[in-house]
């Protein structure tokens, strides 16, 4: 639907509305009216179109797409990786404690690195 609209029309509408509050929603409505579309394009489609045209950067509309959030989530996980655990030892611990009401706590307490709460004193305060 938005692919039928010329880049020049999108650039013109965005140039007029970019400073307004709710500019993305207003631009979608304006594009639908000026190009006789049956329904306005989605804000996500308009945002991607503006990105591909180079008219906005990642945060101009304060709407972050799922694709933009993925690298940020990966940055959060860049710290120390979880230590590896021998699969056979983990299987044995599971067989030994699977019937316990708090099996997960029992297993993590017996891992070589200890439970998570015991590792917190390693972090700088």
C-alpha positions, 0 to 999 in steps of 0.5 A: 500500500505504501509502496505505491506512494512516491518518495517525493510525496513521502518526503514532502509530507514528512518535511511539513509534519516532522516537528509536530507531536504525533508526526508519524500518525499524522503523516500516515493519515496525510499520505492516505488522504493525498494519495487516495488510499483506502486506509492509511499505512501503518506507522511501522510501514511509514517509519521503515520507509522514512528510515530507508529514505534516510529522513529519520534516524533510529530515535526521531519518532520515539518508536523503536521497532523490534529490530532496533531493540535486538542489538540493545538486548545483545549489548546487555548480555555482553558481560561475563558469560555463564560458566559451562557445566558438564552435562553428565554431572547436571544429569546426575544432579537432576536424577538425584533431586528431581523429586525435591519440591525445590529441585532447581535450588537444590541442583544450583546449590550443588553446581561447581560455581555455587548458587547465584546468590553466593556469586553476588559477592563477586560483583563490585558494589 
